[in-house]
Amino acid sequence: MLSIVNSYGLTGIDGYKVKVEVDINQGLPGYDIAGLCRGVLITKATLKSGSMHTKEYALENGRDLFVVPGRITDIYSQGCNQIIKNCQSAMVLDSSEIISLYGKNVTNTNEENHIQLSFDEQIIMDILGSDEIGYDEILSKCGMNQKTLNTLLMRMELTGKIKKLPGNYYCK
């Protein structure tokens, strides 16, 4: 089950909930993520990071592996780019690619995007305004740590509240 970490634990795209208490600041070990999920998405990884260990656990356990490519000059993209180079995963540029792979419909209507936002989600929406804003600018303006922001952005992207653009930019 492809999963994202939210305030309730892990929520699967297929509608099933796995009740796991997660301290977002601590995270889950890679083997837990690979064991609980149908697929693993890696968005940033250095060559010797925990994400690379998670990749190994996912491949060993027959899980789908998805990787977002990054700038070739960015140390935090070297692991992702290496995984893609070695053809060990599917390169993804948009969350809808993963969702549709698992047979789910991707629908974004204005009505769905006007649901109640959490306090942190509202902060992100206010920062985005009507512009395309880069990740680094969002990080500097929101006052959150990087781990919390990454989780929040992924959750908002998967629920259709925001869209990730090439170059690590986001928009409503």
C-alpha positions as CSV (number, residue, x, y, z in Angstrom):
1,M,0.0,0.0,0.0
2,L,1.5,3.3,-1.1
3,S,1.4,5.5,2.0
4,I,2.0,8.9,3.3
5,V,2.6,9.9,6.9
6,N,0.0,12.1,8.4
7,S,-1.0,13.1,11.8
8,Y,-3.0,9.8,12.3
9,G,-0.2,7.5,11.2
10,L,-0.2,5.9,7.7
11,T,-3.1,6.4,5.3
12,G,-3.2,4.2,2.2
13,I,-4.3,5.6,-1.2
14,D,-6.5,2.5,-1.6
15,G,-8.7,3.7,1.3
16,Y,-7.4,1.4,4.0
17,K,-5.9,2.8,7.1
18,V,-3.0,1.3,8.9
19,K,-3.1,2.6,12.5
20,V,0.5,3.3,13.4
21,E,1.5,6.0,15.8
22,V,4.3,8.0,14.2
23,D,6.4,10.8,15.6
24,I,6.9,12.8,12.5
25,N,10.2,14.1,13.9
26,Q,11.5,10.6,14.4
27,G,10.0,9.0,11.3
28,L,9.8,5.3,10.6
29,P,12.7,3.0,9.9
30,G,13.1,2.1,6.2
31,Y,12.3,-1.5,6.7
32,D,9.0,-0.6,8.3
33,I,8.0,1.7,5.4
34,A,9.0,-1.0,2.8
35,G,7.2,-3.7,4.8
36,L,3.9,-1.7,5.3
37,C,3.6,-0.2,1.8
38,R,2.8,-1.4,-1.6
39,G,5.2,1.2,-3.0
40,V,7.9,3.5,-1.8
41,L,8.5,7.0,-3.1
42,I,11.9,8.6,-2.7
43,T,12.1,12.3,-3.2
44,K,15.5,13.2,-1.9
45,A,18.5,11.0,-1.1
46,T,22.3,11.4,-0.7
47,L,24.4,8.4,-1.9
48,K,24.7,7.1,1.7
49,S,21.4,8.1,3.2
50,G,18.6,6.2,5.0
51,S,16.5,6.5,1.8
52,M,19.1,4.3,0.0
53,H,18.6,1.6,2.7
54,T,14.8,2.0,2.3
55,K,15.3,1.4,-1.4
56,E,17.1,-1.8,-0.7
57,Y,14.4,-3.0,1.7
58,A,11.7,-2.2,-0.9
59,L,13.5,-4.1,-3.7
60,E,14.2,-7.1,-1.5
61,N,10.6,-7.3,-0.5
62,G,9.2,-6.9,-4.0
63,R,7.7,-3.4,-3.4
64,D,7.2,-0.8,-6.2
65,L,9.9,1.8,-6.1
66,F,9.3,5.4,-7.4
67,V,11.9,8.1,-7.5
68,V,11.7,11.8,-8.2
69,P,14.7,13.0,-10.2
70,G,16.7,16.1,-9.0
71,R,19.3,18.5,-10.1
72,I,22.6,16.8,-10.9
73,T,24.5,19.4,-8.9
74,D,22.4,18.8,-5.7
75,I,24.0,16.5,-3.1
76,Y,20.5,15.6,-1.9
77,S,19.5,14.4,-5.4
78,Q,22.6,12.2,-6.1
79,G,20.9,9.1,-4.6
80,C,17.7,9.6,-6.5
81,N,19.6,10.2,-9.8
82,Q,21.8,7.1,-9.1
83,I,18.7,4.9,-8.6
84,I,17.2,6.1,-11.8
85,K,20.5,5.7,-13.7
86,N,20.7,2.1,-12.5
87,C,17.1,1.5,-13.7
88,Q,16.0,0.2,-10.3
89,S,12.8,2.2,-10.1
90,A,10.2,4.1,-12.0
91,M,10.9,7.8,-12.4
92,V,7.9,9.9,-11.5
93,L,7.2,13.6,-12.0
94,D,3.7,13.8,-10.6
95,S,1.8,12.0,-7.9
96,S,-1.0,11.2,-10.4
97,E,1.4,8.8,-12.1
98,I,1.6,6.7,-8.9
99,I,-2.1,6.9,-8.1
100,S,-3.1,5.9,-11.6
101,L,-0.7,2.9,-11.5
102,Y,-2.7,1.5,-8.6
103,G,-5.9,1.9,-10.5
104,K,-7.3,5.0,-8.8
105,N,-8.9,7.9,-10.6
106,V,-7.2,11.2,-10.3
107,T,-9.9,13.9,-10.1
108,N,-9.3,17.5,-9.2
109,T,-12.4,19.7,-9.1
110,N,-12.6,23.0,-7.5
111,E,-15.2,21.7,-5.0
112,E,-12.7,19.1,-3.7
113,N,-10.0,21.7,-3.2
114,H,-12.3,23.9,-1.0
115,I,-12.3,21.4,1.9
116,Q,-11.3,22.4,5.3
117,L,-7.6,23.1,5.6
118,S,-5.4,22.4,8.6
119,F,-3.5,25.3,10.1
120,D,-0.3,24.3,8.5
121,E,-2.0,23.7,5.1
122,Q,-3.4,27.2,5.3
123,I,0.1,28.6,5.9
124,I,1.3,26.9,2.7
125,M,-1.7,28.1,0.7
126,D,-1.2,31.6,1.9
127,I,2.5,31.4,0.9
128,L,1.6,30.1,-2.6
129,G,-1.0,32.7,-3.3
130,S,-1.5,32.7,-7.0
131,D,2.2,32.3,-7.9
132,E,4.6,29.4,-8.5
133,I,6.9,29.3,-5.5
134,G,10.1,27.3,-5.1
135,Y,10.6,24.8,-2.3
136,D,13.4,26.8,-0.6
137,E,11.3,29.9,-0.5
138,I,8.3,28.0,1.0
139,L,10.7,26.5,3.6
140,S,12.1,29.9,4.6
141,K,8.7,31.5,4.9
142,C,6.7,28.8,6.6
143,G,8.7,28.4,9.8
144,M,8.5,24.5,9.7
145,N,11.3,22.1,9.7
146,Q,12.2,20.3,6.4
147,K,10.7,16.9,7.4
148,T,7.4,18.4,8.4
149,L,7.2,20.5,5.3
150,N,8.0,17.6,3.0
151,T,5.3,15.5,4.6
152,L,2.8,18.3,4.4
153,L,3.6,19.1,0.7
154,M,3.3,15.4,-0.3
155,R,0.0,15.1,1.6
156,M,-1.4,18.3,-0.1
157,E,-0.2,17.1,-3.5
158,L,-1.8,13.7,-3.1
159,T,-5.1,15.2,-2.1
160,G,-5.0,17.6,-5.0
161,K,-4.7,20.8,-3.0
162,I,-1.5,21.8,-4.6
163,K,0.5,20.8,-7.7
164,K,4.3,20.1,-7.9
165,L,5.9,21.6,-10.9
166,P,9.3,20.9,-12.5
167,G,12.3,22.4,-10.7
168,N,10.8,21.8,-7.2
169,Y,8.2,24.6,-7.6
170,Y,4.6,24.4,-6.2
171,C,1.3,26.1,-7.1
172,K,-2.3,25.9,-6.1
